[in-house]
């Protein structure tokens, strides 16, 4: 009888712990259409979020987050696009939108409360944004032939 009670208490505690974990957990959402697209990355900390949408072929995305409450969002349509976000710190936001082919965007944030976002349209655009410190905002739009 005591054994059954201990097991019930242990199961209730385990359910309680797992119910709390998602509120602090990291989160990844990947949506891909087309052929031979890839996405991946790493998260360390809590309440970090990575969102990926890829439609086309041979598109690649990587995201790395170290800290708390960081958001990375990458959307790519076309072929041969590459997007990367590297975030170290807290409350950083990085967003990439690429439409066309053979674009490359790398966004690096090291600090707190930084925002970086960019859009590339056409073929063969390259962008590299690096933010160090806190409270920085960067945005770009490129149209390449």
C-alpha positions in Angstrom: 0.0 0.0 0.0 2.8 2.4 0.9 4.7 1.4 -2.2 1.6 2.2 -4.4 1.3 5.6 -2.7 5.0 6.4 -3.3 4.6 5.5 -6.9 1.5 7.6 -7.3 3.3 10.6 -5.6 6.4 10.1 -7.9 4.2 10.0 -11.0 2.2 13.1 -9.9 5.5 15.0 -9.3 6.8 13.9 -12.7 3.7 15.0 -14.5 3.9 18.4 -12.6 7.5 18.9 -13.7 6.8 18.1 -17.3 3.8 20.4 -17.3 6.0 23.3 -16.1 8.9 22.5 -18.5 7.2 23.7 -21.8 6.8 27.2 -20.4 10.5 27.5 -20.0 11.5 25.3 -23.0 13.1 26.3 -26.2 11.1 26.0 -29.3 11.8 25.1 -33.0 9.3 25.1 -35.8 10.4 24.1 -39.3 8.1 24.1 -42.4 9.6 23.0 -45.7 8.2 22.4 -49.2 10.1 21.5 -52.3 13.2 19.4 -52.6 16.5 19.0 -50.8 16.0 21.9 -48.3 17.7 21.7 -44.9 17.4 23.4 -41.6 19.1 22.9 -38.2 20.8 24.6 -35.3 21.4 24.6 -31.6 19.7 26.2 -28.5 21.1 26.7 -25.0 19.1 28.6 -22.5 15.4 29.0 -22.2 12.4 30.5 -24.1 14.5 30.7 -27.3 12.5 30.3 -30.6 13.5 29.4 -34.1 11.0 29.6 -37.0 11.8 28.4 -40.5 9.8 28.4 -43.7 11.4 27.2 -46.9 9.8 26.6 -50.3 11.9 25.6 -53.3 15.0 23.6 -53.6 18.5 23.5 -52.1 17.7 26.2 -49.5 19.7 26.0 -46.2 19.2 27.5 -42.8 21.1 27.3 -39.5 20.3 29.0 -36.2 22.2 29.1 -33.0 20.9 30.6 -29.8 22.6 31.0 -26.4 20.7 32.9 -23.8 17.1 33.7 -23.1 14.1 34.9 -25.0 15.8 35.1 -28.4 13.8 34.8 -31.6 15.1 33.8 -35.1 12.8 33.7 -38.1 13.9 32.8 -41.6 11.7 32.5 -44.7 13.1 31.5 -48.1 11.5 30.9 -51.4 13.5 29.9 -54.5 16.6 27.9 -55.0 20.1 27.8 -53.4 19.5 30.4 -50.6 21.4 30.3 -47.3 20.3 32.0 -44.1 22.1 31.9 -40.8 21.4 33.5 -37.4 23.7 33.5 -34.4 22.4 34.9 -31.2 24.2 35.2 -27.9 22.5 37.1 -25.1 18.9 37.9 -24.2 15.9 39.3 -26.0 17.5 39.5 -29.5 15.4 39.3 -32.6 16.7 38.2 -36.1 14.7 37.9 -39.2 15.6 37.0 -42.8 13.4 36.9 -45.9 14.9 35.7 -49.2 13.1 35.4 -52.5 14.8 34.3 -55.7 18.0 32.3 -55.8 21.6 32.1 -54.5 21.2 34.6 -51.7 23.3 34.5 -48.5 22.4 36.3 -45.3 24.3 36.0 -42.0 23.0 37.8 -38.9 25.1 37.7 -35.7 23.9 39.2 -32.4 26.1 39.3 -29.3 24.4 41.3 -26.6 20.9 42.1 -25.4 17.8 43.6 -27.0 19.2 43.8 -30.5 17.0 43.6 -33.6 18.3 42.7 -37.1 16.1 42.1 -40.2 16.6 42.0 -43.9 15.0 41.0 -47.2 16.7 40.0 -50.4 15.0 39.7 -53.8 16.3 38.6 -57.1 19.5 36.6 -57.6 22.9 36.5 -55.8 22.5 39.1 -53.0 24.9 38.8 -50.0 24.4 40.4 -46.6 26.4 40.1 -43.3 25.1 42.0 -40.2 26.9 41.9 -36.9 25.6 43.5 -33.7 27.6 43.8 -30.5 26.3 45.5 -27.4 22.7 46.2 -26.5 19.7 48.0 -28.1 20.9 48.0 -31.7 18.6 48.0 -34.6 19.6 47.1 -38.2 17.4 46.6 -41.3 18.2 46.1 -45.0 16.5 45.5 -48.3 18.4 44.4 -51.4 17.2 43.8 -54.9 19.9 42.1 -57.1 19.6 41.4 -60.8 
